[in-house]
Amino acid sequence: MIEIGYFSLCLALVAAGCAIGFSAAGAHRQHLPLIRSGEHAALAYAGLLTISVMVLWHALFTHNFEVQFVAENSNRDMPTLYVISALWGGQNGSLLFWGWILSLFTAATVLFNRHRYRALMPYVVGTLAITGFFFVLLNLFAADPFKKMPFVPADGRGLNPLLQHPLMAIHPPLLYLGMVGMSVPFAFGIAALISRQLDSAWLLAARRWMLIPWTFLGAGLVLGGKWAYVELGWGGYWGWDPVENSSLVPWLAGTAFLHSIMIQERRGMLKVWNMVLVVLTYCLCIFGTFLTRSGIVSSVHAFAQSNVGPFFVVFLGLAILGSALLLLSRLPELRAESRLESFISRETAFLLNNWILLGMLFAVMWGTLFPVISEALTDEKITVGPPFFNQVNVPIGLVLLLLTGAGPLFAWRRTSTESLRRNFAVPVGAALPAAALLLIAGVRDIYALISLSLCVFVVASIALEFHRGAGARQHSTGEPYGQALVRLLSKSRRRYGGYLVHLSMVMLFIGFTGQAFTTDKEFVLHRGETAHVAGYTLQYWDLVQTQDANMSVVAASLELSRLGEFLGTLLPSRNFYQTHEQATTEVSIYSSLREDFYLILVGISDDGSAKFQAYVNPLVTWVWGGGLLFVLASLWAMWPTARERRLAALERASVRQADFLFGPGTAPTHA
């Protein structure tokens, strides 16, 4: 089986190379059979990598410790869920998983666009195959997942204890789907530059293929925060860790792209800028993968030092250089079709949105890379912690929140003074009283006050847009208001789904703002004793010990109440994993819409007393609710309407009819 997996990996390299060669030759000669051969090679590459992945999973499930990767990342006593997630729990397997996900994206791109974007598709397939070729090359020459041990151990070391959590079976695959999927819009951008098909066709394709990984990546970031919150035992969910940041920055670049393409679609502006953004997003994904796997940054998320770093540096350098040269050669063909007519317009709001997003991106990148740069230049590593990131990014985030609400209130081209007054009256009229009420309620933190007031402003702005749209539809169709609102959401999914995404951002900001009101307390309790924390009463009863083949657990049992009302039993624990000889902390959390009571078992004494750390974290539930709404709203925005499905079906039918009547390749070259 192991030989089959390795041989499939070798054949996948050949198939990726064939996809590159056939696609390039077919595009150059305008020869459809060659182009189809390139697509078939891409499908074969996906199939062969699927075989390799299945073989490695088979080795994990059958405990084939002859394979070094299996011995280092699994053992006989690991639960099935963690055996599955062991595939991406180690360096070599995670790179194979990265390449496999890319191959699936490549296959999906080929199959969904078999009769569309004909002038673009050979270049799209070739570009995706180049990235795939690189990752298979990494597996074969720098990170072989099928490498055998010189001896066969009786049992494996097991998965890192910090990764033995149910969220780790979901969070990394979502991040992979996000980071890897960004290759597809990049491929469409490169294809448009090479083929000189620089009209709206590539933009329409890139938008849909950007929305998919952008949604996956956003969901992965939120779930990563949830994992850090429940597993790392430090009271928070985002610590500006280098690996967290490496996933955040491509999401910020993708967000900027999704906003700026609306200006190009509407006004024919920012053509060069959009190309830069789609290239930047892809390069940041490759760079983030390099940061995670090269060992140059320290993180609980990162892999150990390895020899893959130089491969990534060369590939990333070639990608940047090739994209820049190609873009420079096409500058005359990317001239804007119109100019900015007024600074008081929606175009300006979108531009400011882009600059704010890239400002945050630069700040995060600088803080992440500064320790590496300082160590390289001065041989002294200077740590950049959360205070720097918070000090810089909180004001930037508040400006971004303001633009989220203000942007839709501006008109395209120019906005009259009367229109400004009319559009801003309701949101400002809601935000100012909200700020006054917050002051009366005792909110004195200036950032928290601004943030919560702006959240009210944005909600009022979104509600106004929905009300106006439903009212206009009601007036034109005579439908009842509720029905008009539902039909509006169904017919204009892109626009109103986007507003729902903005609403999810409001929920996230409400959750983030709660950190300004966090309280914590450390205390020691003997059996039967109580402690009081921010209005809660905590009574310690006993220690509970359990053990299985994978780990031993010592948990403290405590009763939580508030104002005499019993709320629940908390069981914070310390877990010890025998194979790793490593202890982890498992927190216990009581959650409500208002706040979380977060309890950590710090240590246990011989006399049965225990030391605890308690946090009261307000509004954390809003973060998880905002993440859920983000996913649902993004799926709604990207899901094609009935009209779009009918048009796509008609287009495919017309292409097939033209091929039948006049021969292959005679239909229009793009949608």
Steps between C-alpha positions, in 0.01 A plus 500: 500500500779743588667441164165567328467831688851611412467389137171690470681807633766460231233460231320807635816701432500371142128575459545856632789549257284370214220736599744791479646392165177403326319812619780731386532328162124490448459869583791598276371299202129556576464123484200374699609131524828609661311730739271211592807280554629758746168493685500119506854502635384736777219260586749211502727702732205541740419131484859391562540731801172365635651150485810621689290663771282190540809282529644722773168495685498121464849489654379713793193285562691171474779637726769434243787635711748405231405840354680776689210745470259246651737422787553867581135612485284210620487211741277201564295665774401821322126544436387465138431872458861583584632227272315675217637842596854359538526535122539877536652487848855454369713683246521244222138392514377858516689588182349196327159614625570854366583362157198268504259786580658700216450207263132483598460873437671453164268213408194700609616799291541277195165324541293811579649701213523235231283707267583847632792745489663312211765762434594499869474136602825359354695769685294448815571127494868559425540750785329271752709207377822698557404552866400134526828391340690698764321338793541148364868583448520602868354168610736297283825682575461681833205358697436141398189376688581137409856497632571174684664450839826300531312290760132445585407628849237316706291816527499856369564826680148632442353829392609815683273520808402858420360376169288229662181702501187459283543849354834395354312261274313800352711813544812406296306359200300824484821703503644277226185540290535875543872541443519247216181620332647848451707343222195485271421876475875558463504254210212685331685830544821359348297340220338836420841669485658234278203471262432877504135420579480792742128568484251403772511123431799424721363729770167317518678164529755630751229649724313172536820301552626759751179492704526125557850488660445839666202349684694187593794705624279732708325199656839341568625814676195508728528127579870546565408765755252257656769230521745742666226608741409152622835321463790733580362616836604864499160666510494642147435397142737713293856565609651641177706184468723497185312205353162657576623813325625304198141383440345841571698706248385315183143526628545877532643520146213288367250727676656803333477326161132410545420864572715660231374279214160663545654827383646333192170329420302823545739765370785321319754635752778340709592236242868500594419518869275194484772302324745603770256392772432157352876437462565633852236270649655193336855596597396562860351149511828351380693722741275399790557133416874570496485672843309209652735232368845653485552526876608867483222607740416352839140396555291221649342479153822479299685191382855427606811616317523334158674522165196616300573870557739552204251334263230744606731801472595412141142422396360816661774712340424357157124551549547866598751570223298326229173667604663844519662472156176377346299778660748767389484374142119537499476844660394678177205261467387556860414868470200615702183566303390786727634731768406576858245778467456598864660428833151475649402177324479127552816451295693707754350300788612176337848641437530605864380155599782348291767725648382433856502123440850516352612725786390233744667236283829691503484554877438129564778397261746745652429385855526136395826532308677758720644237739638306202643814339654625825663163565642490147643854523610525866516134609251595773137391484261775610154367584193686378200414716125567502534856641663617174238334280211628711635854516537519122208291377220606736480856354533359147221253572272778627551701180422185302182450705395859425552445126297177518197706596576819308595347163148397389368845592699665222385500139708393201687781314400782738274554799304822545492686832127435531551129439774486763277671755210268423707177497700568817209633708374162623837328572645807676169554679527146636873507586506824703228399750665157526830669594318707763333191649835318511653791690211498745547123540860561608700421186811718530750319278520729196559222246216290641267800492588582138479136393156431646365833370631423152340155517164671552581735209576207267191301604281806437667552160440136400140510626442817295628329184274200555201723574551713191548198276191324636297821476601556139409141410171526686415816309586349159345154547224557755633217716454511880804648679618168648471318167676786323788476750536122450488533120756779518741270686439222248532708182793722604712253691831661424402844630291404802712197582788749517303709749443189713877440493541857626253418778716202598797737523296714742440193718872423493587856602252483788675183614846654459392805702414275792872453564509855639288382795673168580568428868720223641593359838742234625426310822562178694212294642479203734212256474174669602636855474348772281635793298324806360585632155315795338166410656538123455543252788719196446506208746768231471382145579744232397758361257402239242764276340459288186744321271496328163773366274557842341504730803428547870267777618472681833193726512373730772125509566359843586149642532434836334219730614398863471276687744415168663391336171681179403646534147689179448792274593843588365768236440835659412770237464864419448569229241821303482597318177731209575663461158597868483555539876316830464221659702227722358237720658131447421287797599136496607269775378151614590368707209212743468411770250636755744832343602709189557624374835831339406679280754850351486645238734852634551635242742423245772664461841558179697238601758227510233488879470506644150609824340263657247503788254157644417408744223169670440500579127206716387336459157715208377191316371453784251831403337385143435154619390660751266717228349195281436310788337808580289502149353125490436493850349801430277342179372179690429688775314690258276216254434376553144145625452251314279564754223878447518455122483276531194750728324788260576297206364417694182865591455614138534232390255604764244865394526413133447275589203773711338748216547256255341414723202833664422761292675677515840632836609276715278279630782579834670823487693364624830175546688 
